[in-house]
């Protein structure tokens, strides 16, 4: 039986890196829980400020692609 796949995106805003630290630990815990729940979980973290800078300047930076269907 093939494990189902889940994708997650965590966007954080952090000026002191505390929120980044927590976001990375949440992503790590989700990834480690793959075998426990029988699902494949792919997690990506993004710095929200960098995403906004990229969007505002029209740069070709890495942006999360989210399918809301």
mmCIF file of the N, C-alpha and C atoms, coordinates in Angstrom:
data_MODEL
# 
_entry.id   MODEL 
# 
loop_
_atom_site.group_PDB 
_atom_site.id 
_atom_site.type_symbol 
_atom_site.label_atom_id 
_atom_site.label_alt_id 
_atom_site.label_comp_id 
_atom_site.label_asym_id 
_atom_site.label_entity_id 
_atom_site.label_seq_id 
_atom_site.pdbx_PDB_ins_code 
_atom_site.Cartn_x 
_atom_site.Cartn_y 
_atom_site.Cartn_z 
_atom_site.occupancy 
_atom_site.B_iso_or_equiv 
_atom_site.pdbx_formal_charge 
_atom_site.auth_seq_id 
_atom_site.auth_comp_id 
_atom_site.auth_asym_id 
_atom_site.auth_atom_id 
_atom_site.pdbx_PDB_model_num 
ATOM 1   N N  . UNK A 1 1  ? 0.845  -1.190 0.000  1.00 0.00 ? 1  UNK A N  1 
ATOM 2   C CA . UNK A 1 1  ? 0.000  0.000  0.000  1.00 0.00 ? 1  UNK A CA 1 
ATOM 3   C C  . UNK A 1 1  ? 0.889  1.251  0.000  1.00 0.00 ? 1  UNK A C  1 
ATOM 4   N N  . UNK A 1 2  ? 0.627  2.134  -0.928 1.00 0.00 ? 2  UNK A N  1 
ATOM 5   C CA . UNK A 1 2  ? 1.423  3.345  -1.043 1.00 0.00 ? 2  UNK A CA 1 
ATOM 6   C C  . UNK A 1 2  ? 0.948  4.387  -0.034 1.00 0.00 ? 2  UNK A C  1 
ATOM 7   N N  . UNK A 1 3  ? 1.887  5.011  0.646  1.00 0.00 ? 3  UNK A N  1 
ATOM 8   C CA . UNK A 1 3  ? 1.547  6.046  1.628  1.00 0.00 ? 3  UNK A CA 1 
ATOM 9   C C  . UNK A 1 3  ? 1.033  7.291  0.902  1.00 0.00 ? 3  UNK A C  1 
ATOM 10  N N  . UNK A 1 4  ? 0.017  7.921  1.468  1.00 0.00 ? 4  UNK A N  1 
ATOM 11  C CA . UNK A 1 4  ? -0.485 9.153  0.862  1.00 0.00 ? 4  UNK A CA 1 
ATOM 12  C C  . UNK A 1 4  ? 0.513  10.277 1.123  1.00 0.00 ? 4  UNK A C  1 
ATOM 13  N N  . UNK A 1 5  ? 0.391  11.324 0.354  1.00 0.00 ? 5  UNK A N  1 
ATOM 14  C CA . UNK A 1 5  ? 1.357  12.418 0.424  1.00 0.00 ? 5  UNK A CA 1 
ATOM 15  C C  . UNK A 1 5  ? 0.660  13.706 0.839  1.00 0.00 ? 5  UNK A C  1 
ATOM 16  N N  . UNK A 1 6  ? 1.263  14.403 1.772  1.00 0.00 ? 6  UNK A N  1 
ATOM 17  C CA . UNK A 1 6  ? 0.778  15.702 2.222  1.00 0.00 ? 6  UNK A CA 1 
ATOM 18  C C  . UNK A 1 6  ? 1.872  16.735 1.987  1.00 0.00 ? 6  UNK A C  1 
ATOM 19  N N  . UNK A 1 7  ? 1.479  17.918 1.551  1.00 0.00 ? 7  UNK A N  1 
ATOM 20  C CA . UNK A 1 7  ? 2.420  19.019 1.363  1.00 0.00 ? 7  UNK A CA 1 
ATOM 21  C C  . UNK A 1 7  ? 2.050  20.145 2.303  1.00 0.00 ? 7  UNK A C  1 
ATOM 22  N N  . UNK A 1 8  ? 3.049  20.755 2.916  1.00 0.00 ? 8  UNK A N  1 
ATOM 23  C CA . UNK A 1 8  ? 2.808  21.868 3.834  1.00 0.00 ? 8  UNK A CA 1 
ATOM 24  C C  . UNK A 1 8  ? 3.790  22.989 3.540  1.00 0.00 ? 8  UNK A C  1 
ATOM 25  N N  . UNK A 1 9  ? 3.326  24.219 3.725  1.00 0.00 ? 9  UNK A N  1 
ATOM 26  C CA . UNK A 1 9  ? 4.172  25.397 3.592  1.00 0.00 ? 9  UNK A CA 1 
ATOM 27  C C  . UNK A 1 9  ? 4.038  26.189 4.889  1.00 0.00 ? 9  UNK A C  1 
ATOM 28  N N  . UNK A 1 10 ? 5.164  26.537 5.471  1.00 0.00 ? 10 UNK A N  1 
ATOM 29  C CA . UNK A 1 10 ? 5.172  27.360 6.678  1.00 0.00 ? 10 UNK A CA 1 
ATOM 30  C C  . UNK A 1 10 ? 5.844  28.676 6.317  1.00 0.00 ? 10 UNK A C  1 
ATOM 31  N N  . UNK A 1 11 ? 5.108  29.771 6.456  1.00 0.00 ? 11 UNK A N  1 
ATOM 32  C CA . UNK A 1 11 ? 5.648  31.104 6.204  1.00 0.00 ? 11 UNK A CA 1 
ATOM 33  C C  . UNK A 1 11 ? 5.791  31.783 7.560  1.00 0.00 ? 11 UNK A C  1 
ATOM 34  N N  . UNK A 1 12 ? 6.978  32.286 7.843  1.00 0.00 ? 12 UNK A N  1 
ATOM 35  C CA . UNK A 1 12 ? 7.220  32.915 9.145  1.00 0.00 ? 12 UNK A CA 1 
ATOM 36  C C  . UNK A 1 12 ? 7.740  34.334 8.950  1.00 0.00 ? 12 UNK A C  1 
ATOM 37  N N  . UNK A 1 13 ? 7.519  35.164 9.951  1.00 0.00 ? 13 UNK A N  1 
ATOM 38  C CA . UNK A 1 13 ? 8.047  36.524 10.007 1.00 0.00 ? 13 UNK A CA 1 
ATOM 39  C C  . UNK A 1 13 ? 8.860  36.617 11.291 1.00 0.00 ? 13 UNK A C  1 
ATOM 40  N N  . UNK A 1 14 ? 10.130 36.927 11.177 1.00 0.00 ? 14 UNK A N  1 
ATOM 41  C CA . UNK A 1 14 ? 10.982 36.911 12.362 1.00 0.00 ? 14 UNK A CA 1 
ATOM 42  C C  . UNK A 1 14 ? 12.055 37.981 12.268 1.00 0.00 ? 14 UNK A C  1 
ATOM 43  N N  . UNK A 1 15 ? 12.105 38.849 13.261 1.00 0.00 ? 15 UNK A N  1 
ATOM 44  C CA . UNK A 1 15 ? 13.184 39.840 13.297 1.00 0.00 ? 15 UNK A CA 1 
ATOM 45  C C  . UNK A 1 15 ? 14.303 39.384 14.224 1.00 0.00 ? 15 UNK A C  1 
ATOM 46  N N  . UNK A 1 16 ? 13.992 38.480 15.152 1.00 0.00 ? 16 UNK A N  1 
ATOM 47  C CA . UNK A 1 16 ? 14.996 37.993 16.101 1.00 0.00 ? 16 UNK A CA 1 
ATOM 48  C C  . UNK A 1 16 ? 15.375 36.538 15.854 1.00 0.00 ? 16 UNK A C  1 
ATOM 49  N N  . UNK A 1 17 ? 14.794 35.924 14.849 1.00 0.00 ? 17 UNK A N  1 
ATOM 50  C CA . UNK A 1 17 ? 14.990 34.518 14.483 1.00 0.00 ? 17 UNK A CA 1 
ATOM 51  C C  . UNK A 1 17 ? 14.334 33.529 15.435 1.00 0.00 ? 17 UNK A C  1 
ATOM 52  N N  . UNK A 1 18 ? 13.604 34.002 16.444 1.00 0.00 ? 18 UNK A N  1 
ATOM 53  C CA . UNK A 1 18 ? 12.880 33.081 17.323 1.00 0.00 ? 18 UNK A CA 1 
ATOM 54  C C  . UNK A 1 18 ? 11.772 32.362 16.558 1.00 0.00 ? 18 UNK A C  1 
ATOM 55  N N  . UNK A 1 19 ? 11.008 33.106 15.759 1.00 0.00 ? 19 UNK A N  1 
ATOM 56  C CA . UNK A 1 19 ? 9.911  32.513 14.998 1.00 0.00 ? 19 UNK A CA 1 
ATOM 57  C C  . UNK A 1 19 ? 10.463 31.568 13.930 1.00 0.00 ? 19 UNK A C  1 
ATOM 58  N N  . UNK A 1 20 ? 11.581 31.932 13.330 1.00 0.00 ? 20 UNK A N  1 
ATOM 59  C CA . UNK A 1 20 ? 12.217 31.048 12.350 1.00 0.00 ? 20 UNK A CA 1 
ATOM 60  C C  . UNK A 1 20 ? 12.611 29.729 13.017 1.00 0.00 ? 20 UNK A C  1 
ATOM 61  N N  . UNK A 1 21 ? 13.179 29.808 14.198 1.00 0.00 ? 21 UNK A N  1 
ATOM 62  C CA . UNK A 1 21 ? 13.585 28.624 14.953 1.00 0.00 ? 21 UNK A CA 1 
ATOM 63  C C  . UNK A 1 21 ? 12.386 27.705 15.198 1.00 0.00 ? 21 UNK A C  1 
ATOM 64  N N  . UNK A 1 22 ? 11.272 28.289 15.631 1.00 0.00 ? 22 UNK A N  1 
ATOM 65  C CA . UNK A 1 22 ? 10.063 27.498 15.898 1.00 0.00 ? 22 UNK A CA 1 
ATOM 66  C C  . UNK A 1 22 ? 9.521  26.895 14.600 1.00 0.00 ? 22 UNK A C  1 
ATOM 67  N N  . UNK A 1 23 ? 9.481  27.682 13.521 1.00 0.00 ? 23 UNK A N  1 
ATOM 68  C CA . UNK A 1 23 ? 8.982  27.189 12.228 1.00 0.00 ? 23 UNK A CA 1 
ATOM 69  C C  . UNK A 1 23 ? 9.817  26.008 11.736 1.00 0.00 ? 23 UNK A C  1 
ATOM 70  N N  . UNK A 1 24 ? 11.120 26.095 11.879 1.00 0.00 ? 24 UNK A N  1 
ATOM 71  C CA . UNK A 1 24 ? 11.985 25.004 11.435 1.00 0.00 ? 24 UNK A CA 1 
ATOM 72  C C  . UNK A 1 24 ? 11.792 23.754 12.288 1.00 0.00 ? 24 UNK A C  1 
ATOM 73  N N  . UNK A 1 25 ? 11.542 23.933 13.577 1.00 0.00 ? 25 UNK A N  1 
ATOM 74  C CA . UNK A 1 25 ? 11.292 22.776 14.434 1.00 0.00 ? 25 UNK A CA 1 
ATOM 75  C C  . UNK A 1 25 ? 9.934  22.132 14.141 1.00 0.00 ? 25 UNK A C  1 
ATOM 76  N N  . UNK A 1 26 ? 8.936  22.934 13.821 1.00 0.00 ? 26 UNK A N  1 
ATOM 77  C CA . UNK A 1 26 ? 7.640  22.379 13.418 1.00 0.00 ? 26 UNK A CA 1 
ATOM 78  C C  . UNK A 1 26 ? 7.804  21.576 12.128 1.00 0.00 ? 26 UNK A C  1 
ATOM 79  N N  . UNK A 1 27 ? 8.536  22.140 11.166 1.00 0.00 ? 27 UNK A N  1 
ATOM 80  C CA . UNK A 1 27 ? 8.777  21.440 9.898  1.00 0.00 ? 27 UNK A CA 1 
ATOM 81  C C  . UNK A 1 27 ? 9.517  20.130 10.141 1.00 0.00 ? 27 UNK A C  1 
ATOM 82  N N  . UNK A 1 28 ? 10.499 20.160 11.011 1.00 0.00 ? 28 UNK A N  1 
ATOM 83  C CA . UNK A 1 28 ? 11.268 18.957 11.321 1.00 0.00 ? 28 UNK A CA 1 
ATOM 84  C C  . UNK A 1 28 ? 10.395 17.894 11.988 1.00 0.00 ? 28 UNK A C  1 
ATOM 85  N N  . UNK A 1 29 ? 9.554  18.321 12.931 1.00 0.00 ? 29 UNK A N  1 
ATOM 86  C CA . UNK A 1 29 ? 8.675  17.378 13.625 1.00 0.00 ? 29 UNK A CA 1 
ATOM 87  C C  . UNK A 1 29 ? 7.672  16.757 12.659 1.00 0.00 ? 29 UNK A C  1 
ATOM 88  N N  . UNK A 1 30 ? 7.142  17.546 11.733 1.00 0.00 ? 30 UNK A N  1 
ATOM 89  C CA . UNK A 1 30 ? 6.216  16.999 10.736 1.00 0.00 ? 30 UNK A CA 1 
ATOM 90  C C  . UNK A 1 30 ? 6.910  15.990 9.840  1.00 0.00 ? 30 UNK A C  1 
ATOM 91  N N  . UNK A 1 31 ? 8.116  16.314 9.396  1.00 0.00 ? 31 UNK A N  1 
ATOM 92  C CA . UNK A 1 31 ? 8.859  15.408 8.529  1.00 0.00 ? 31 UNK A CA 1 
ATOM 93  C C  . UNK A 1 31 ? 9.205  14.106 9.259  1.00 0.00 ? 31 UNK A C  1 
ATOM 94  N N  . UNK A 1 32 ? 9.548  14.200 10.539 1.00 0.00 ? 32 UNK A N  1 
ATOM 95  C CA . UNK A 1 32 ? 9.887  13.010 11.319 1.00 0.00 ? 32 UNK A CA 1 
ATOM 96  C C  . UNK A 1 32 ? 8.668  12.151 11.616 1.00 0.00 ? 32 UNK A C  1 
ATOM 97  N N  . UNK A 1 33 ? 7.487  12.738 11.569 1.00 0.00 ? 33 UNK A N  1 
ATOM 98  C CA . UNK A 1 33 ? 6.271  11.984 11.877 1.00 0.00 ? 33 UNK A CA 1 
ATOM 99  C C  . UNK A 1 33 ? 5.785  11.160 10.687 1.00 0.00 ? 33 UNK A C  1 
ATOM 100 N N  . UNK A 1 34 ? 6.502  11.217 9.564  1.00 0.00 ? 34 UNK A N  1 
ATOM 101 C CA . UNK A 1 34 ? 6.110  10.469 8.358  1.00 0.00 ? 34 UNK A CA 1 
ATOM 102 C C  . UNK A 1 34 ? 5.802  9.011  8.650  1.00 0.00 ? 34 UNK A C  1 
ATOM 103 N N  . UNK A 1 35 ? 6.706  8.327  9.290  1.00 0.00 ? 35 UNK A N  1 
ATOM 104 C CA . UNK A 1 35 ? 6.523  6.892  9.508  1.00 0.00 ? 35 UNK A CA 1 
ATOM 105 C C  . UNK A 1 35 ? 5.453  6.618  10.547 1.00 0.00 ? 35 UNK A C  1 
ATOM 106 N N  . UNK A 1 36 ? 5.302  7.495  11.510 1.00 0.00 ? 36 UNK A N  1 
ATOM 107 C CA . UNK A 1 36 ? 4.327  7.272  12.575 1.00 0.00 ? 36 UNK A CA 1 
ATOM 108 C C  . UNK A 1 36 ? 2.887  7.313  12.061 1.00 0.00 ? 36 UNK A C  1 
ATOM 109 N N  . UNK A 1 37 ? 2.606  8.186  11.099 1.00 0.00 ? 37 UNK A N  1 
ATOM 110 C CA . UNK A 1 37 ? 1.237  8.334  10.609 1.00 0.00 ? 37 UNK A CA 1 
ATOM 111 C C  . UNK A 1 37 ? 1.007  7.629  9.275  1.00 0.00 ? 37 UNK A C  1 
ATOM 112 N N  . UNK A 1 38 ? 2.057  7.037  8.707  1.00 0.00 ? 38 UNK A N  1 
ATOM 113 C CA . UNK A 1 38 ? 1.911  6.322  7.442  1.00 0.00 ? 38 UNK A CA 1 
ATOM 114 C C  . UNK A 1 38 ? 1.683  7.228  6.255  1.00 0.00 ? 38 UNK A C  1 
ATOM 115 N N  . UNK A 1 39 ? 2.052  8.485  6.369  1.00 0.00 ? 39 UNK A N  1 
ATOM 116 C CA . UNK A 1 39 ? 1.892  9.437  5.270  1.00 0.00 ? 39 UNK A CA 1 
ATOM 117 C C  . UNK A 1 39 ? 3.235  10.094 4.994  1.00 0.00 ? 39 UNK A C  1 
ATOM 118 N N  . UNK A 1 40 ? 3.416  10.484 3.772  1.00 0.00 ? 40 UNK A N  1 
ATOM 119 C CA . UNK A 1 40 ? 4.631  11.201 3.393  1.00 0.00 ? 40 UNK A CA 1 
ATOM 120 C C  . UNK A 1 40 ? 4.321  12.686 3.468  1.00 0.00 ? 40 UNK A C  1 
ATOM 121 N N  . UNK A 1 41 ? 5.036  13.395 4.334  1.00 0.00 ? 41 UNK A N  1 
ATOM 122 C CA . UNK A 1 41 ? 4.776  14.816 4.542  1.00 0.00 ? 41 UNK A CA 1 
ATOM 123 C C  . UNK A 1 41 ? 5.976  15.612 4.044  1.00 0.00 ? 41 UNK A C  1 
ATOM 124 N N  . UNK A 1 42 ? 5.724  16.503 3.094  1.00 0.00 ? 42 UNK A N  1 
ATOM 125 C CA . UNK A 1 42 ? 6.758  17.380 2.568  1.00 0.00 ? 42 UNK A CA 1 
ATOM 126 C C  . UNK A 1 42 ? 6.498  18.787 3.107  1.00 0.00 ? 42 UNK A C  1 
ATOM 127 N N  . UNK A 1 43 ? 7.488  19.365 3.789  1.00 0.00 ? 43 UNK A N  1 
ATOM 128 C CA . UNK A 1 43 ? 7.315  20.679 4.418  1.00 0.00 ? 43 UNK A CA 1 
ATOM 129 C C  . UNK A 1 43 ? 8.392  21.627 3.915  1.00 0.00 ? 43 UNK A C  1 
ATOM 130 N N  . UNK A 1 44 ? 7.975  22.827 3.524  1.00 0.00 ? 44 UNK A N  1 
ATOM 131 C CA . UNK A 1 44 ? 8.920  23.878 3.124  1.00 0.00 ? 44 UNK A CA 1 
ATOM 132 C C  . UNK A 1 44 ? 8.665  25.096 3.990  1.00 0.00 ? 44 UNK A C  1 
ATOM 133 N N  . UNK A 1 45 ? 9.738  25.766 4.411  1.00 0.00 ? 45 UNK A N  1 
ATOM 134 C CA . UNK A 1 45 ? 9.597  26.995 5.192  1.00 0.00 ? 45 UNK A CA 1 
ATOM 135 C C  . UNK A 1 45 ? 10.067 28.172 4.339  1.00 0.00 ? 45 UNK A C  1 
ATOM 136 N N  . UNK A 1 46 ? 9.406  29.313 4.532  1.00 0.00 ? 46 UNK A N  1 
ATOM 137 C CA . UNK A 1 46 ? 9.740  30.524 3.797  1.00 0.00 ? 46 UNK A CA 1 
ATOM 138 C C  . UNK A 1 46 ? 9.743  31.715 4.734  1.00 0.00 ? 46 UNK A C  1 
ATOM 139 N N  . UNK A 1 47 ? 10.702 32.595 4.545  1.00 0.00 ? 47 UNK A N  1 
ATOM 140 C CA . UNK A 1 47 ? 10.754 33.860 5.267  1.00 0.00 ? 47 UNK A CA 1 
ATOM 141 C C  . UNK A 1 47 ? 9.756  34.803 4.587  1.00 0.00 ? 47 UNK A C  1 
ATOM 142 N N  . UNK A 1 48 ? 8.713  35.184 5.296  1.00 0.00 ? 48 UNK A N  1 
ATOM 143 C CA . UNK A 1 48 ? 7.654  36.019 4.731  1.00 0.00 ? 48 UNK A CA 1 
ATOM 144 C C  . UNK A 1 48 ? 8.152  37.341 4.188  1.00 0.00 ? 48 UNK A C  1 
ATOM 145 N N  . UNK A 1 49 ? 9.098  37.964 4.878  1.00 0.00 ? 49 UNK A N  1 
ATOM 146 C CA . UNK A 1 49 ? 9.630  39.246 4.406  1.00 0.00 ? 49 UNK A CA 1 
ATOM 147 C C  . UNK A 1 49 ? 10.328 39.081 3.066  1.00 0.00 ? 49 UNK A C  1 
ATOM 148 N N  . UNK A 1 50 ? 11.097 38.013 2.914  1.00 0.00 ? 50 UNK A N  1 
ATOM 149 C CA . UNK A 1 50 ? 11.775 37.762 1.642  1.00 0.00 ? 50 UNK A CA 1 
ATOM 150 C C  . UNK A 1 50 ? 10.761 37.489 0.526  1.00 0.00 ? 50 UNK A C  1 
ATOM 151 N N  . UNK A 1 51 ? 9.674  36.788 0.851  1.00 0.00 ? 51 UNK A N  1 
ATOM 152 C CA . UNK A 1 51 ? 8.633  36.553 -0.155 1.00 0.00 ? 51 UNK A CA 1 
ATOM 153 C C  . UNK A 1 51 ? 8.014  37.864 -0.620 1.00 0.00 ? 51 UNK A C  1 
ATOM 154 N N  . UNK A 1 52 ? 7.722  38.771 0.330  1.00 0.00 ? 52 UNK A N  1 
ATOM 155 C CA . UNK A 1 52 ? 7.132  40.060 -0.030 1.00 0.00 ? 52 UNK A CA 1 
ATOM 156 C C  . UNK A 1 52 ? 8.106  40.903 -0.844 1.00 0.00 ? 52 UNK A C  1 
ATOM 157 N N  . UNK A 1 53 ? 9.388  40.893 -0.483 1.00 0.00 ? 53 UNK A N  1 
ATOM 158 C CA . UNK A 1 53 ? 10.379 41.643 -1.257 1.00 0.00 ? 53 UNK A CA 1 
ATOM 159 C C  . UNK A 1 53 ? 10.434 41.124 -2.692 1.00 0.00 ? 53 UNK A C  1 
ATOM 160 N N  . UNK A 1 54 ? 10.440 39.808 -2.841 1.00 0.00 ? 54 UNK A N  1 
ATOM 161 C CA . UNK A 1 54 ? 10.484 39.200 -4.171 1.00 0.00 ? 54 UNK A CA 1 
ATOM 162 C C  . UNK A 1 54 ? 9.249  39.579 -4.968 1.00 0.00 ? 54 UNK A C  1 
ATOM 163 N N  . UNK A 1 55 ? 8.085  39.513 -4.346 1.00 0.00 ? 55 UNK A N  1 
ATOM 164 C CA . UNK A 1 55 ? 6.833  39.834 -5.037 1.00 0.00 ? 55 UNK A CA 1 
ATOM 165 C C  . UNK A 1 55 ? 6.783  41.307 -5.414 1.00 0.00 ? 55 UNK A C  1 
ATOM 166 N N  . UNK A 1 56 ? 7.195  42.197 -4.496 1.00 0.00 ? 56 UNK A N  1 
ATOM 167 C CA . UNK A 1 56 ? 7.141  43.629 -4.754 1.00 0.00 ? 56 UNK A CA 1 
ATOM 168 C C  . UNK A 1 56 ? 8.097  44.055 -5.864 1.00 0.00 ? 56 UNK A C  1 
ATOM 169 N N  . UNK A 1 57 ? 9.237  43.400 -5.949 1.00 0.00 ? 57 UNK A N  1 
ATOM 170 C CA . UNK A 1 57 ? 10.229 43.783 -6.952 1.00 0.00 ? 57 UNK A CA 1 
ATOM 171 C C  . UNK A 1 57 ? 10.085 43.018 -8.257 1.00 0.00 ? 57 UNK A C  1 
ATOM 172 N N  . UNK A 1 58 ? 9.166  42.065 -8.286 1.00 0.00 ? 58 UNK A N  1 
ATOM 173 C CA . UNK A 1 58 ? 8.961  41.288 -9.499 1.00 0.00 ? 58 UNK A CA 1 
ATOM 174 C C  . UNK A 1 58 ? 10.117 40.355 -9.818 1.00 0.00 ? 58 UNK A C  1 
ATOM 175 N N  . UNK A 1 59 ? 10.916 40.019 -8.813 1.00 0.00 ? 59 UNK A N  1 
ATOM 176 C CA . UNK A 1 59 ? 12.053 39.122 -9.017 1.00 0.00 ? 59 UNK A CA 1 
ATOM 177 C C  . UNK A 1 59 ? 11.594 37.691 -9.180 1.00 0.00 ? 59 UNK A C  1 
ATOM 178 N N  . UNK A 1 60 ? 12.467 36.881 -9.710 1.00 0.00 ? 60 UNK A N  1 
ATOM 179 C CA . UNK A 1 60 ? 12.163 35.477 -9.938 1.00 0.00 ? 60 UNK A CA 1 
ATOM 180 C C  . UNK A 1 60 ? 12.639 34.608 -8.773 1.00 0.00 ? 60 UNK A C  1 
ATOM 181 N N  . UNK A 1 61 ? 12.469 35.069 -7.556 1.00 0.00 ? 61 UNK A N  1 
ATOM 182 C CA . UNK A 1 61 ? 12.880 34.288 -6.392 1.00 0.00 ? 61 UNK A CA 1 
ATOM 183 C C  . UNK A 1 61 ? 12.019 33.052 -6.217 1.00 0.00 ? 61 UNK A C  1 
ATOM 184 N N  . UNK A 1 62 ? 12.357 32.252 -5.240 1.00 0.00 ? 62 UNK A N  1 
ATOM 185 C CA . UNK A 1 62 ? 11.614 31.029 -4.957 1.00 0.00 ? 62 UNK A CA 1 
ATOM 186 C C  . UNK A 1 62 ? 10.334 31.400 -4.225 1.00 0.00 ? 62 UNK A C  1 
ATOM 187 N N  . UNK A 1 63 ? 9.216  31.041 -4.810 1.00 0.00 ? 63 UNK A N  1 
ATOM 188 C CA . UNK A 1 63 ? 7.911  31.303 -4.198 1.00 0.00 ? 63 UNK A CA 1 
ATOM 189 C C  . UNK A 1 63 ? 7.187  29.988 -4.023 1.00 0.00 ? 63 UNK A C  1 
ATOM 190 N N  . UNK A 1 64 ? 6.443  29.849 -2.930 1.00 0.00 ? 64 UNK A N  1 
ATOM 191 C CA . UNK A 1 64 ? 5.697  28.594 -2.758 1.00 0.00 ? 64 UNK A CA 1 
ATOM 192 C C  . UNK A 1 64 ? 4.546  28.523 -3.740 1.00 0.00 ? 64 UNK A C  1 
ATOM 193 N N  . UNK A 1 65 ? 4.359  27.361 -4.322 1.00 0.00 ? 65 UNK A N  1 
ATOM 194 C CA . UNK A 1 65 ? 3.201  27.129 -5.178 1.00 0.00 ? 65 UNK A CA 1 
ATOM 195 C C  . UNK A 1 65 ? 2.206  26.331 -4.356 1.00 0.00 ? 65 UNK A C  1 
ATOM 196 N N  . UNK A 1 66 ? 1.059  26.932 -4.098 1.00 0.00 ? 66 UNK A N  1 
ATOM 197 C CA . UNK A 1 66 ? 0.064  26.307 -3.226 1.00 0.00 ? 66 UNK A CA 1 
ATOM 198 C C  . UNK A 1 66 ? -1.198 26.029 -4.024 1.00 0.00 ? 66 UNK A C  1 
ATOM 199 N N  . UNK A 1 67 ? -1.615 24.780 -4.030 1.00 0.00 ? 67 UNK A N  1 
ATOM 200 C CA . UNK A 1 67 ? -2.840 24.376 -4.709 1.00 0.00 ? 67 UNK A CA 1 
ATOM 201 C C  . UNK A 1 67 ? -3.951 24.317 -3.661 1.00 0.00 ? 67 UNK A C  1 
ATOM 202 N N  . UNK A 1 68 ? -4.913 25.198 -3.752 1.00 0.00 ? 68 UNK A N  1 
ATOM 203 C CA . UNK A 1 68 ? -5.973 25.281 -2.755 1.00 0.00 ? 68 UNK A CA 1 
ATOM 204 C C  . UNK A 1 68 ? -7.211 24.487 -3.133 1.00 0.00 ? 68 UNK A C  1 
ATOM 205 N N  . UNK A 1 69 ? -7.109 23.634 -4.156 1.00 0.00 ? 69 UNK A N  1 
ATOM 206 C CA . UNK A 1 69 ? -8.263 22.841 -4.549 1.00 0.00 ? 69 UNK A CA 1 
ATOM 207 C C  . UNK A 1 69 ? -8.464 21.651 -3.653 1.00 0.00 ? 69 UNK A C  1 
# 
